[in-house]
Amino acid sequence: MRKIVRRDPKYVEALQVLSANYMRRGDHVEGLKVDRKLVRLAPQDPTILYNLACSLCLNQRRKQALVALNKAIDCGFDDYHLLMRDPDLDDLRRESHFDQIRERILLMDH
């Protein structure tokens, strides 16, 4: 996947697979680098912003993760069940501001 991304650094789908591979292997630092590139390429994509929040949380950057998660919601992220069950966000759910994020999604029209 890295070869494909080197040939086409703006290939969003390849970057998403690369990020997922890094995260699955536990290489959260490299995964975060790729997720940041993805946000630069697609700054309004709610899934990409959500994944950035997960990467930030896994890299112990909880305040930045809260900001990214709020932006994901602003851009349309509304998967309450994923938000509440995703193990990548376990640490974030302990933050006092997480309740506000949870409430924001609950108040969205589905």
N, CA, C and O of each residue as an XYZ file, in Angstrom:
440
protein
N       0.812     -1.183      0.000
C       0.000      0.000      0.000
C       0.868      1.264      0.000
O       0.521      2.268     -0.623
N       1.992      1.199      0.702
C       2.878      2.375      0.739
C       3.385      2.744     -0.649
O       3.543      3.925     -0.959
N       3.642      1.730     -1.493
C       4.110      2.005     -2.849
C       3.047      2.751     -3.644
O       3.353      3.682     -4.390
N       1.811      2.338     -3.479
C       0.707      3.005     -4.181
C       0.600      4.459     -3.726
O       0.421      5.361     -4.544
N       0.709      4.680     -2.421
C       0.604      6.035     -1.869
C       1.794      6.888     -2.315
O       1.643      8.088     -2.544
N       2.959      6.285     -2.438
C       4.119      7.046     -2.921
C       3.905      7.506     -4.360
O       4.275      8.620     -4.730
N       3.299      6.628     -5.169
C       3.026      6.994     -6.562
C       1.923      8.044     -6.651
O       1.978      8.938     -7.495
N       0.920      7.934     -5.778
C      -0.208      8.871     -5.801
C      -0.540      9.281     -4.369
O      -1.408      8.673     -3.743
N       0.131     10.296     -3.845
C      -0.049     10.690     -2.440
C      -1.427     11.271     -2.114
O      -1.724     11.550     -0.952
N      -2.258     11.451     -3.127
C      -3.610     11.979     -2.890
C      -4.684     10.907     -3.064
O      -5.870     11.225     -3.150
N      -4.283      9.671     -3.114
C      -5.204      8.540     -3.299
C      -5.830      8.225     -1.938
O      -5.277      7.469     -1.139
N      -6.996      8.825     -1.700
C      -7.643      8.763     -0.389
C      -7.921      7.330      0.051
O      -7.629      6.963      1.189
N      -8.476      6.527     -0.835
C      -8.825      5.162     -0.445
C      -7.596      4.345     -0.049
O      -7.646      3.563      0.900
N      -6.504      4.528     -0.770
C      -5.259      3.814     -0.428
C      -4.732      4.294      0.923
O      -4.258      3.490      1.726
N      -4.812      5.593      1.173
C      -4.385      6.120      2.468
C      -5.243      5.577      3.605
O      -4.735      5.300      4.692
N      -6.540      5.425      3.357
C      -7.418      4.869      4.393
C      -7.041      3.433      4.721
O      -7.030      3.049      5.891
N      -6.736      2.644      3.716
C      -6.311      1.256      3.944
C      -4.976      1.238      4.685
O      -4.781      0.447      5.607
N      -4.062      2.113      4.275
C      -2.756      2.183      4.933
C      -2.918      2.554      6.407
O      -2.286      1.944      7.269
N      -3.747      3.534      6.699
C      -3.993      3.935      8.088
C      -4.570      2.768      8.890
O      -4.116      2.487      9.999
N      -5.552      2.104      8.334
C      -6.168      0.964      9.024
C      -5.138     -0.129      9.293
O      -5.151     -0.752     10.355
N      -4.252     -0.358      8.338
C      -3.209     -1.371      8.527
C      -2.264     -0.984      9.660
O      -1.916     -1.818     10.496
N      -1.852      0.270      9.687
C      -0.979      0.728     10.779
C      -1.674      0.553     12.130
O      -1.078      0.050     13.082
N      -2.921      0.965     12.202
C      -3.646      0.900     13.473
C      -3.835     -0.558     13.916
O      -3.685     -0.882     15.094
N      -4.158     -1.414     12.972
C      -4.350     -2.835     13.292
C      -3.066     -3.455     13.837
O      -3.108     -4.333     14.699
N      -1.914     -2.987     13.321
C      -0.620     -3.500     13.795
C      -0.164     -2.829     15.080
O       0.852     -3.208     15.662
N      -0.922     -1.829     15.520
C      -0.555     -1.130     16.745
C       0.443     -0.010     16.538
O       1.002      0.506     17.506
N       0.676      0.376     15.293
C       1.594      1.469     14.994
C       0.777      2.765     14.927
O       0.500      3.294     13.851
N       0.403      3.257     16.112
C      -0.505      4.398     16.209
C       0.140      5.703     15.745
O      -0.556      6.600     15.270
N       1.440      5.816     15.875
C       2.123      7.041     15.436
C       2.032      7.179     13.921
O       1.673      8.242     13.413
N       2.355      6.116     13.204
C       2.276      6.159     11.734
C       0.824      6.292     11.276
O       0.536      6.997     10.309
N      -0.082      5.617     11.967
C      -1.496      5.740     11.634
C      -1.981      7.179     11.758
O      -2.746      7.660     10.922
N      -1.533      7.858     12.804
C      -1.913      9.255     13.006
C      -1.359     10.137     11.887
O      -2.045     11.045     11.419
N      -0.140      9.879     11.463
C       0.437     10.658     10.361
C      -0.416     10.529      9.099
O      -0.674     11.514      8.407
N      -0.840      9.318      8.815
C      -1.652      9.085      7.628
C      -3.032      9.736      7.802
O      -3.552     10.338      6.864
N      -3.616      9.619      8.980
C      -4.927     10.230      9.205
C      -4.870     11.747      9.072
O      -5.824     12.361      8.595
N      -3.781     12.347      9.479
C      -3.627     13.802      9.309
C      -3.545     14.168      7.823
O      -4.099     15.183      7.400
N      -2.856     13.347      7.040
C      -2.823     13.578      5.588
C      -4.219     13.477      5.005
O      -4.614     14.288      4.168
N      -4.959     12.479      5.452
C      -6.324     12.292      4.952
C      -7.201     13.505      5.247
O      -7.987     13.924      4.398
N      -7.072     14.065      6.433
C      -7.884     15.233      6.787
C      -7.508     16.426      5.910
O      -8.373     17.228      5.558
N      -6.235     16.553      5.556
C      -5.846     17.639      4.651
C      -6.471     17.449      3.269
O      -6.810     18.425      2.600
N      -6.624     16.192      2.844
C      -7.202     15.906      1.533
C      -8.736     15.983      1.534
O      -9.343     16.347      0.526
N      -9.346     15.645      2.652
C     -10.815     15.611      2.736
C     -11.255     16.180      4.082
O     -11.726     15.439      4.946
N     -11.104     17.484      4.264
C     -11.326     18.094      5.583
C     -12.767     18.087      6.080
O     -13.012     18.379      7.251
N     -13.710     17.766      5.229
C     -15.114     17.755      5.638
C     -15.705     16.342      5.691
O     -16.906     16.180      5.908
N     -14.880     15.341      5.498
C     -15.371     13.961      5.499
C     -15.546     13.486      6.940
O     -14.564     13.386      7.676
N     -16.785     13.192      7.357
C     -17.013     12.826      8.758
C     -16.313     11.538      9.182
O     -15.879     11.425     10.328
N     -16.197     10.580      8.293
C     -15.528      9.319      8.643
C     -14.037      9.538      8.832
O     -13.441      8.995      9.762
N     -13.440     10.320      7.967
C     -12.011     10.609      8.087
C     -11.741     11.384      9.374
O     -10.756     11.119     10.062
N     -12.607     12.335      9.700
C     -12.454     13.095     10.943
C     -12.648     12.195     12.163
O     -11.934     12.336     13.155
N     -13.602     11.280     12.096
C     -13.819     10.328     13.189
C     -12.568      9.464     13.387
O     -12.125      9.246     14.514
N     -12.010      8.980     12.279
C     -10.812      8.147     12.374
C      -9.631      8.935     12.933
O      -8.809      8.388     13.668
N      -9.547     10.216     12.585
C      -8.509     11.065     13.165
C      -8.701     11.150     14.678
O      -7.729     11.065     15.429
N      -9.931     11.315     15.128
C     -10.204     11.364     16.570
C      -9.736     10.075     17.244
O      -9.146     10.112     18.324
N     -10.000      8.947     16.609
C      -9.560      7.662     17.163
C      -8.037      7.608     17.244
O      -7.480      7.194     18.261
N      -7.361      8.028     16.164
C      -5.897      8.015     16.152
C      -5.328      8.931     17.224
O      -4.381      8.568     17.921
N      -5.903     10.111     17.355
C      -5.432     11.051     18.373
C      -5.610     10.460     19.768
O      -4.721     10.581     20.611
N      -6.736      9.831     20.013
C      -6.990      9.224     21.317
C      -5.972      8.121     21.607
O      -5.443      8.031     22.715
N      -5.707      7.297     20.618
C      -4.741      6.210     20.798
C      -3.319      6.723     20.995
O      -2.461      5.997     21.497
N      -3.066      7.972     20.602
C      -1.767      8.600     20.803
C      -1.766      9.526     22.012
O      -0.903     10.395     22.136
N      -2.734      9.338     22.898
C      -2.824     10.095     24.154
C      -2.998     11.595     23.935
O      -2.522     12.401     24.734
N      -3.670     11.964     22.870
C      -3.957     13.372     22.577
C      -5.464     13.582     22.662
O      -6.128     13.881     21.670
N      -5.980     13.419     23.871
C      -7.423     13.407     24.076
C      -8.092     14.747     23.776
O      -9.187     14.763     23.214
N      -7.481     15.850     24.126
C      -8.104     17.150     23.841
C      -8.230     17.362     22.336
O      -9.260     17.834     21.856
N      -7.196     17.018     21.605
C      -7.255     17.127     20.147
C      -8.283     16.143     19.577
O      -8.957     16.439     18.590
N      -8.391     14.979     20.205
C      -9.372     13.991     19.761
C     -10.793     14.520     19.944
O     -11.651     14.306     19.088
N     -11.040     15.205     21.051
C     -12.365     15.800     21.275
C     -12.686     16.836     20.203
O     -13.816     16.902     19.719
N     -11.702     17.636     19.834
C     -11.904     18.639     18.787
C     -12.232     17.958     17.456
O     -13.164     18.360     16.759
N     -11.464     16.928     17.113
C     -11.697     16.204     15.857
C     -13.060     15.528     15.856
O     -13.750     15.521     14.836
N     -13.449     14.966     16.979
C     -14.743     14.303     17.067
C     -15.883     15.315     16.932
O     -16.884     15.029     16.274
N     -15.745     16.475     17.537
C     -16.755     17.517     17.374
C     -16.860     17.963     15.920
O     -17.959     18.192     15.415
N     -15.724     18.086     15.252
C     -15.750     18.464     13.840
C     -16.396     17.359     13.000
O     -17.130     17.646     12.055
N     -16.126     16.105     13.342
C     -16.765     14.989     12.626
C     -18.279     15.088     12.749
O     -18.999     14.859     11.777
N     -18.758     15.422     13.922
C     -20.203     15.578     14.135
C     -20.718     16.773     13.342
O     -21.775     16.694     12.716
N     -19.975     17.880     13.365
C     -20.358     19.057     12.569
C     -20.514     18.695     11.095
O     -21.361     19.254     10.399
N     -19.692     17.754     10.623
C     -19.704     17.358      9.210
C     -20.663     16.204      8.918
O     -20.761     15.750      7.778
N     -21.373     15.730      9.951
C     -22.399     14.717      9.698
C     -22.220     13.373     10.371
O     -23.077     12.504     10.214
N     -21.149     13.165     11.110
C     -20.992     11.881     11.799
C     -22.105     11.736     12.827
O     -22.320     12.627     13.649
N     -22.816     10.603     12.779
C     -23.939     10.422     13.702
C     -24.117      8.982     14.183
O     -25.207      8.602     14.610
N     -23.064      8.188     14.119
C     -23.156      6.776     14.502
C     -22.956      6.641     16.020
O     -21.840      6.453     16.506
N     -24.049      6.741     16.731
C     -24.012      6.705     18.196
C     -23.451      5.383     18.705
O     -22.641      5.368     19.632
N     -23.871      4.288     18.113
C     -23.416      2.975     18.593
C     -21.912      2.800     18.421
O     -21.245      2.269     19.308
N     -21.378      3.240     17.295
C     -19.929      3.171     17.093
C     -19.214      4.054     18.106
O     -18.218      3.644     18.701
N     -19.718      5.257     18.298
C     -19.126      6.190     19.255
C     -19.036      5.574     20.647
O     -18.037      5.760     21.342
N     -20.048      4.858     21.052
C     -20.107      4.315     22.406
C     -19.386      2.978     22.558
O     -19.105      2.558     23.680
N     -19.082      2.303     21.450
C     -18.483      0.965     21.543
C     -17.074      0.856     20.997
O     -16.384     -0.128     21.265
N     -16.639      1.834     20.246
C     -15.326      1.755     19.607
C     -14.230      1.731     20.677
O     -14.085      2.696     21.428
N     -13.461      0.646     20.756
C     -12.415      0.561     21.782
C     -11.323      1.620     21.608
O     -10.619      1.939     22.566
N     -11.178      2.162     20.410
C     -10.184      3.217     20.197
C     -10.500      4.463     21.015
O      -9.609      5.264     21.297
N     -11.749      4.627     21.392
C     -12.169      5.818     22.134
C     -12.377      5.564     23.622
O     -12.935      6.411     24.320
N     -11.937      4.414     24.114
C     -12.145      4.086     25.536
C     -11.638      5.194     26.453
O     -12.344      5.605     27.374
N     -10.428      5.679     26.212
C      -9.874      6.740     27.062
C     -10.658      8.041     26.940
O     -10.800      8.780     27.915
N     -11.163      8.317     25.749
C     -11.898      9.557     25.521
C     -13.237      9.564     26.268
O     -13.693     10.605     26.741
N     -13.844      8.403     26.359
C     -15.138      8.325     27.059
C     -15.012      8.655     28.544
O     -16.018      8.915     29.205
N     -13.795      8.648     29.073
C     -13.569      9.012     30.477
C     -13.436     10.519     30.673
O     -13.457     11.000     31.806
N     -13.301     11.265     29.585
C     -13.160     12.723     29.653
C     -14.517     13.356     29.963
O     -15.554     12.885     29.496
N     -14.497     14.413     30.746
C     -15.749     15.069     31.139
C     -16.494     15.653     29.936
O     -17.725     15.690     29.941
N     -15.786     16.104     28.922
C     -16.434     16.704     27.754
C     -17.057     15.674     26.822
O     -17.788     16.034     25.899
N     -16.774     14.401     27.054
C     -17.335     13.375     26.175
C     -18.855     13.340     26.268
O     -19.522     13.070     25.270
N     -19.411     13.603     27.435
C     -20.865     13.599     27.585
C     -21.522     14.608     26.650
O     -22.613     14.354     26.141
N     -20.883     15.733     26.419
C     -21.427     16.730     25.498
C     -21.457     16.192     24.071
O     -22.406     16.440     23.327
N     -20.428     15.464     23.698
C     -20.388     14.862     22.363
C     -21.485     13.821     22.230
O     -22.199     13.781     21.228
N     -21.612     12.989     23.234
C     -22.667     11.962     23.227
C     -24.041     12.613     23.077
O     -24.868     12.149     22.292
N     -24.283     13.685     23.826
C     -25.565     14.393     23.753
C     -25.801     15.008     22.380
O     -26.924     15.000     21.876
N     -24.739     15.543     21.776
C     -24.885     16.132     20.451
C     -25.410     15.109     19.444
O     -26.286     15.412     18.635
N     -24.862     13.897     19.504
C     -25.304     12.865     18.557
C     -26.735     12.427     18.887
O     -27.546     12.222     17.984
N     -27.035     12.287     20.149
C     -28.391     11.884     20.528
C     -29.431     12.887     20.078
O     -30.562     12.511     19.773
N     -29.068     14.155     20.033
C     -30.025     15.195     19.655
C     -30.166     15.367     18.146
O     -31.043     16.096     17.685
N     -29.312     14.703     17.378
C     -29.377     14.813     15.916
C     -30.617     14.084     15.410
O     -31.030     13.065     15.965
N     -31.197     14.623     14.352
C     -32.319     13.939     13.705
C     -31.778     12.755     12.924
O     -30.862     12.896     12.114
N     -32.340     11.616     13.170
C     -31.893     10.426     12.409
C     -32.925     10.062     11.416
O     -32.754      9.096     10.673
